[in-house]
Amino acid sequence: MYISENDKIAIRQLIEKQLQAFQQKDEETAFALTSPVIQRKFQQRDFMNILGKKYEAIIQHRSIMFQGFTLINNYPALVAMIMDRKGTLTQGVFVVQHQPDYSWRIHGYELLSLDEKII
């Protein structure tokens, strides 16, 4: 799948907006930025509880440095280096889905160790 430079900018802005919503504890905005598939699968409260437990480094990060794009199961994904509140580094992968209205929505997350290869 080809990702244009404009799409790359839009995807990064989308992810930054959700990260900001997480930092501000704005659950409504954070959930609204997810794909319809995610929204059908979870209630807003359940979504935030699961994310808080499984993806704490994303929700409560100290810093994030975006590294570039890849494809995960044919979905574009933005890869980042994440430092959590304790200072531990991990790789974060933000998978996005293109919508019928040509917008992008967040479709999933992965946290990987620094030495783990992203495929």
Secondary structure, DSSP 4 states (H G I P E B T S, - for coil): ----HHHHHHHHHHHHHHHHHHHTT-HHHHHHTB-HHHHHH--HHHHHHHHHHH-HHHHTEEEEEEEEEEEETTEEEEEEEEEETTS-EEEEEEEEEE-TTS-EEEEEEEEE-TTPPP-
